[in-house]
Amino acid sequence: MEKNYNQRLREAILEVINNQIRDNNPPETKQALIRLQEQGFSEKEALKLIGYVVASEVFSVLKKNNTYDEGRYISALNALPKLPWEKGD
C-alpha cells in the first residue's frame, strides 16, 4: 500500500510541475527546468529536483502551518540544484 501512496504522491507532484510549466505560472518553474538541463541534468533528473522544491513547499504549508510563499518557492527554484533543506552555499 505504501508503494501505491508514494506513486500517487509522485504523480501529483509531477502534475503540479507540468501545470506550472504549461501555464507558465510561475515562469521560474520552466526556467529552472531549462537551466538544469543546460547544466547537464536529464529532463527526469531536473523534474525530480523541481519536485523536491514543490514537496518542500507543501510540507512547509501543511506541517509547519506556514502560508504558501511564492517568493520562497521561486527562491528555492532559482537555487536548484541546491535543495531547499541544504544549508550554506
PyMOL CGO cylinders between C-alpha atoms (Angstrom):
from pymol import cmd
from pymol.cgo import CYLINDER

trace = [
    CYLINDER, 0.00, 0.00, 0.00, 2.86, 2.41, 0.78, 0.3, 1, 1, 1, 1, 1, 1,
    CYLINDER, 2.86, 2.41, 0.78, 4.21, 1.99, -2.74, 0.3, 1, 1, 1, 1, 1, 1,
    CYLINDER, 4.21, 1.99, -2.74, 0.83, 2.99, -4.19, 0.3, 1, 1, 1, 1, 1, 1,
    CYLINDER, 0.83, 2.99, -4.19, 0.71, 6.03, -1.89, 0.3, 1, 1, 1, 1, 1, 1,
    CYLINDER, 0.71, 6.03, -1.89, 4.24, 7.08, -2.88, 0.3, 1, 1, 1, 1, 1, 1,
    CYLINDER, 4.24, 7.08, -2.88, 3.44, 6.62, -6.57, 0.3, 1, 1, 1, 1, 1, 1,
    CYLINDER, 3.44, 6.62, -6.57, 0.29, 8.74, -6.27, 0.3, 1, 1, 1, 1, 1, 1,
    CYLINDER, 0.29, 8.74, -6.27, 2.26, 11.42, -4.44, 0.3, 1, 1, 1, 1, 1, 1,
    CYLINDER, 2.26, 11.42, -4.44, 4.94, 11.48, -7.17, 0.3, 1, 1, 1, 1, 1, 1,
    CYLINDER, 4.94, 11.48, -7.17, 2.26, 11.69, -9.84, 0.3, 1, 1, 1, 1, 1, 1,
    CYLINDER, 2.26, 11.69, -9.84, 0.52, 14.57, -8.03, 0.3, 1, 1, 1, 1, 1, 1,
    CYLINDER, 0.52, 14.57, -8.03, 3.80, 16.49, -7.70, 0.3, 1, 1, 1, 1, 1, 1,
    CYLINDER, 3.80, 16.49, -7.70, 4.60, 15.90, -11.37, 0.3, 1, 1, 1, 1, 1, 1,
    CYLINDER, 4.60, 15.90, -11.37, 1.11, 17.14, -12.28, 0.3, 1, 1, 1, 1, 1, 1,
    CYLINDER, 1.11, 17.14, -12.28, 1.73, 20.35, -10.31, 0.3, 1, 1, 1, 1, 1, 1,
    CYLINDER, 1.73, 20.35, -10.31, 5.03, 20.86, -12.15, 0.3, 1, 1, 1, 1, 1, 1,
    CYLINDER, 5.03, 20.86, -12.15, 3.52, 20.13, -15.56, 0.3, 1, 1, 1, 1, 1, 1,
    CYLINDER, 3.52, 20.13, -15.56, 0.65, 22.54, -14.87, 0.3, 1, 1, 1, 1, 1, 1,
    CYLINDER, 0.65, 22.54, -14.87, 3.08, 25.26, -13.82, 0.3, 1, 1, 1, 1, 1, 1,
    CYLINDER, 3.08, 25.26, -13.82, 5.13, 24.74, -16.98, 0.3, 1, 1, 1, 1, 1, 1,
    CYLINDER, 5.13, 24.74, -16.98, 2.04, 24.63, -19.21, 0.3, 1, 1, 1, 1, 1, 1,
    CYLINDER, 2.04, 24.63, -19.21, 0.53, 27.75, -17.64, 0.3, 1, 1, 1, 1, 1, 1,
    CYLINDER, 0.53, 27.75, -17.64, 3.92, 29.47, -17.30, 0.3, 1, 1, 1, 1, 1, 1,
    CYLINDER, 3.92, 29.47, -17.30, 2.90, 30.24, -13.71, 0.3, 1, 1, 1, 1, 1, 1,
    CYLINDER, 2.90, 30.24, -13.71, 5.26, 30.84, -12.15, 0.3, 1, 1, 1, 1, 1, 1,
    CYLINDER, 5.26, 30.84, -12.15, 7.62, 31.19, -15.13, 0.3, 1, 1, 1, 1, 1, 1,
    CYLINDER, 7.62, 31.19, -15.13, 10.54, 30.27, -12.88, 0.3, 1, 1, 1, 1, 1, 1,
    CYLINDER, 10.54, 30.27, -12.88, 9.44, 26.61, -12.96, 0.3, 1, 1, 1, 1, 1, 1,
    CYLINDER, 9.44, 26.61, -12.96, 10.04, 26.33, -16.70, 0.3, 1, 1, 1, 1, 1, 1,
    CYLINDER, 10.04, 26.33, -16.70, 13.18, 28.47, -16.39, 0.3, 1, 1, 1, 1, 1, 1,
    CYLINDER, 13.18, 28.47, -16.39, 14.52, 26.09, -13.73, 0.3, 1, 1, 1, 1, 1, 1,
    CYLINDER, 14.52, 26.09, -13.73, 13.81, 23.08, -15.96, 0.3, 1, 1, 1, 1, 1, 1,
    CYLINDER, 13.81, 23.08, -15.96, 15.66, 24.63, -18.89, 0.3, 1, 1, 1, 1, 1, 1,
    CYLINDER, 15.66, 24.63, -18.89, 18.56, 25.83, -16.73, 0.3, 1, 1, 1, 1, 1, 1,
    CYLINDER, 18.56, 25.83, -16.73, 19.03, 22.45, -15.06, 0.3, 1, 1, 1, 1, 1, 1,
    CYLINDER, 19.03, 22.45, -15.06, 19.01, 20.69, -18.42, 0.3, 1, 1, 1, 1, 1, 1,
    CYLINDER, 19.01, 20.69, -18.42, 21.60, 23.18, -19.70, 0.3, 1, 1, 1, 1, 1, 1,
    CYLINDER, 21.60, 23.18, -19.70, 23.69, 22.27, -16.64, 0.3, 1, 1, 1, 1, 1, 1,
    CYLINDER, 23.69, 22.27, -16.64, 23.66, 18.63, -17.75, 0.3, 1, 1, 1, 1, 1, 1,
    CYLINDER, 23.66, 18.63, -17.75, 20.73, 17.17, -15.83, 0.3, 1, 1, 1, 1, 1, 1,
    CYLINDER, 20.73, 17.17, -15.83, 18.37, 14.93, -17.77, 0.3, 1, 1, 1, 1, 1, 1,
    CYLINDER, 18.37, 14.93, -17.77, 14.75, 16.05, -18.01, 0.3, 1, 1, 1, 1, 1, 1,
    CYLINDER, 14.75, 16.05, -18.01, 13.81, 13.34, -15.50, 0.3, 1, 1, 1, 1, 1, 1,
    CYLINDER, 13.81, 13.34, -15.50, 16.51, 14.48, -13.05, 0.3, 1, 1, 1, 1, 1, 1,
    CYLINDER, 16.51, 14.48, -13.05, 15.54, 18.14, -13.45, 0.3, 1, 1, 1, 1, 1, 1,
    CYLINDER, 15.54, 18.14, -13.45, 11.87, 17.37, -12.85, 0.3, 1, 1, 1, 1, 1, 1,
    CYLINDER, 11.87, 17.37, -12.85, 12.84, 15.38, -9.75, 0.3, 1, 1, 1, 1, 1, 1,
    CYLINDER, 12.84, 15.38, -9.75, 14.78, 18.35, -8.37, 0.3, 1, 1, 1, 1, 1, 1,
    CYLINDER, 14.78, 18.35, -8.37, 11.86, 20.69, -9.06, 0.3, 1, 1, 1, 1, 1, 1,
    CYLINDER, 11.86, 20.69, -9.06, 9.62, 18.11, -7.39, 0.3, 1, 1, 1, 1, 1, 1,
    CYLINDER, 9.62, 18.11, -7.39, 11.70, 18.36, -4.24, 0.3, 1, 1, 1, 1, 1, 1,
    CYLINDER, 11.70, 18.36, -4.24, 11.00, 22.10, -4.18, 0.3, 1, 1, 1, 1, 1, 1,
    CYLINDER, 11.00, 22.10, -4.18, 7.26, 21.50, -4.64, 0.3, 1, 1, 1, 1, 1, 1,
    CYLINDER, 7.26, 21.50, -4.64, 7.26, 18.87, -1.89, 0.3, 1, 1, 1, 1, 1, 1,
    CYLINDER, 7.26, 18.87, -1.89, 9.24, 21.13, 0.44, 0.3, 1, 1, 1, 1, 1, 1,
    CYLINDER, 9.24, 21.13, 0.44, 6.75, 23.96, -0.03, 0.3, 1, 1, 1, 1, 1, 1,
    CYLINDER, 6.75, 23.96, -0.03, 3.79, 21.64, 0.52, 0.3, 1, 1, 1, 1, 1, 1,
    CYLINDER, 3.79, 21.64, 0.52, 5.46, 20.29, 3.66, 0.3, 1, 1, 1, 1, 1, 1,
    CYLINDER, 5.46, 20.29, 3.66, 6.04, 23.82, 4.90, 0.3, 1, 1, 1, 1, 1, 1,
    CYLINDER, 6.04, 23.82, 4.90, 2.38, 24.69, 4.41, 0.3, 1, 1, 1, 1, 1, 1,
    CYLINDER, 2.38, 24.69, 4.41, 0.89, 21.51, 5.84, 0.3, 1, 1, 1, 1, 1, 1,
    CYLINDER, 0.89, 21.51, 5.84, 3.26, 20.56, 8.65, 0.3, 1, 1, 1, 1, 1, 1,
    CYLINDER, 3.26, 20.56, 8.65, 4.62, 23.91, 9.78, 0.3, 1, 1, 1, 1, 1, 1,
    CYLINDER, 4.62, 23.91, 9.78, 1.36, 25.83, 9.32, 0.3, 1, 1, 1, 1, 1, 1,
    CYLINDER, 1.36, 25.83, 9.32, 3.09, 28.36, 7.08, 0.3, 1, 1, 1, 1, 1, 1,
    CYLINDER, 3.09, 28.36, 7.08, 1.16, 30.07, 4.32, 0.3, 1, 1, 1, 1, 1, 1,
    CYLINDER, 1.16, 30.07, 4.32, 2.22, 29.46, 0.72, 0.3, 1, 1, 1, 1, 1, 1,
    CYLINDER, 2.22, 29.46, 0.72, 5.02, 31.87, -0.04, 0.3, 1, 1, 1, 1, 1, 1,
    CYLINDER, 5.02, 31.87, -0.04, 5.59, 32.29, -3.76, 0.3, 1, 1, 1, 1, 1, 1,
    CYLINDER, 5.59, 32.29, -3.76, 8.77, 34.26, -3.12, 0.3, 1, 1, 1, 1, 1, 1,
    CYLINDER, 8.77, 34.26, -3.12, 10.19, 31.40, -1.02, 0.3, 1, 1, 1, 1, 1, 1,
    CYLINDER, 10.19, 31.40, -1.02, 9.13, 28.91, -3.70, 0.3, 1, 1, 1, 1, 1, 1,
    CYLINDER, 9.13, 28.91, -3.70, 10.75, 30.91, -6.51, 0.3, 1, 1, 1, 1, 1, 1,
    CYLINDER, 10.75, 30.91, -6.51, 13.94, 31.40, -4.47, 0.3, 1, 1, 1, 1, 1, 1,
    CYLINDER, 13.94, 31.40, -4.47, 14.13, 27.65, -3.95, 0.3, 1, 1, 1, 1, 1, 1,
    CYLINDER, 14.13, 27.65, -3.95, 13.64, 27.04, -7.69, 0.3, 1, 1, 1, 1, 1, 1,
    CYLINDER, 13.64, 27.04, -7.69, 16.37, 29.55, -8.51, 0.3, 1, 1, 1, 1, 1, 1,
    CYLINDER, 16.37, 29.55, -8.51, 18.74, 27.88, -6.02, 0.3, 1, 1, 1, 1, 1, 1,
    CYLINDER, 18.74, 27.88, -6.02, 18.48, 24.45, -7.69, 0.3, 1, 1, 1, 1, 1, 1,
    CYLINDER, 18.48, 24.45, -7.69, 20.32, 22.09, -7.83, 0.3, 1, 1, 1, 1, 1, 1,
    CYLINDER, 20.32, 22.09, -7.83, 20.83, 23.07, -4.18, 0.3, 1, 1, 1, 1, 1, 1,
    CYLINDER, 20.83, 23.07, -4.18, 17.86, 21.61, -2.34, 0.3, 1, 1, 1, 1, 1, 1,
    CYLINDER, 17.86, 21.61, -2.34, 15.71, 23.74, 0.00, 0.3, 1, 1, 1, 1, 1, 1,
    CYLINDER, 15.71, 23.74, 0.00, 16.89, 21.93, 3.13, 0.3, 1, 1, 1, 1, 1, 1,
    CYLINDER, 16.89, 21.93, 3.13, 20.60, 22.15, 2.29, 0.3, 1, 1, 1, 1, 1, 1,
    CYLINDER, 20.60, 22.15, 2.29, 22.46, 24.78, 4.27, 0.3, 1, 1, 1, 1, 1, 1,
    CYLINDER, 22.46, 24.78, 4.27, 25.22, 27.09, 3.05, 0.3, 1, 1, 1, 1, 1, 1,
    CYLINDER, 25.22, 27.09, 3.05, 26.47, 27.94, -0.42, 0.3, 1, 1, 1, 1, 1, 1,
]
cmd.load_cgo(trace, "trace")
